[in-house]
Amino acid sequence: MAHETIHLGLYVIFGVIMLPVYVMIAGWLVGKPRNYRGVALAFGYIFAFIVVIIVGMFVLGVVTSLFTPF
């Protein structure tokens, strides 16, 4: 039961909730005027933000594992 629920949640998150983000990115790339420098800057910010989140979660996991018993 949990697997079906998880898969349904992934479809909802990446298919429905992220739809405005997909439209925004498509508009950046195919819209007029085409400003590739701005798009590259925005992608750089998004990528850096994702890296900061992943590294922060890793550090939080390591710190939490030091204080919790096995």
C-alpha positions as CSV (number, residue, x, y, z in Angstrom):
1,M,0.0,0.0,0.0
2,A,2.8,2.4,0.8
3,H,4.5,2.0,-2.5
4,E,1.4,3.0,-4.5
5,T,0.9,6.0,-2.2
6,I,4.5,7.1,-2.7
7,H,4.3,6.8,-6.5
8,L,1.0,8.7,-6.5
9,G,2.7,11.5,-4.4
10,L,5.6,11.7,-6.8
11,Y,3.2,12.1,-9.7
12,V,1.4,14.8,-7.9
13,I,4.5,16.7,-6.9
14,F,6.5,16.4,-10.1
15,G,3.5,16.5,-12.5
16,V,1.0,19.0,-11.0
17,I,2.8,21.1,-8.4
18,M,6.0,21.6,-10.5
19,L,4.0,22.4,-13.6
20,P,4.3,26.2,-13.2
21,V,8.1,25.8,-12.9
22,Y,8.2,23.8,-16.1
23,V,6.2,26.4,-17.9
24,M,8.4,29.2,-16.5
25,I,11.6,27.4,-17.7
26,A,10.1,26.7,-21.1
27,G,9.1,30.4,-21.4
28,W,12.6,31.4,-20.5
29,L,14.0,29.3,-23.3
30,V,11.5,29.8,-26.1
31,G,9.9,33.1,-25.3
32,K,10.8,36.5,-26.7
33,P,13.0,38.3,-26.1
34,R,15.5,35.5,-25.7
35,N,17.9,36.5,-22.9
36,Y,20.2,33.5,-22.5
37,R,22.4,35.3,-20.0
38,G,19.5,35.8,-17.6
39,V,18.4,32.2,-18.1
40,A,21.9,30.9,-17.3
41,L,22.1,33.1,-14.2
42,A,18.7,31.8,-13.1
43,F,19.7,28.2,-13.7
44,G,22.9,28.9,-11.8
45,Y,21.0,30.2,-8.8
46,I,18.6,27.2,-8.9
47,F,21.5,24.8,-9.1
48,A,23.4,26.5,-6.3
49,F,20.2,26.5,-4.1
50,I,19.7,22.7,-4.7
51,V,23.4,22.0,-3.9
52,V,23.1,24.0,-0.7
53,I,20.0,22.1,0.3
54,I,21.5,18.7,-0.4
55,V,24.8,19.5,1.5
56,G,22.8,21.0,4.4
57,M,20.6,17.9,4.6
58,F,23.8,15.7,4.5
59,V,25.4,17.7,7.3
60,L,22.2,17.6,9.3
61,G,22.0,13.8,8.9
62,V,25.6,13.4,10.0
63,V,25.2,15.6,13.1
64,T,21.9,13.9,14.0
65,S,23.5,10.5,13.7
66,L,26.1,11.5,16.2
67,F,23.5,12.1,18.9
68,T,21.1,9.3,18.2
69,P,21.7,5.7,19.3
70,F,21.8,2.9,16.8
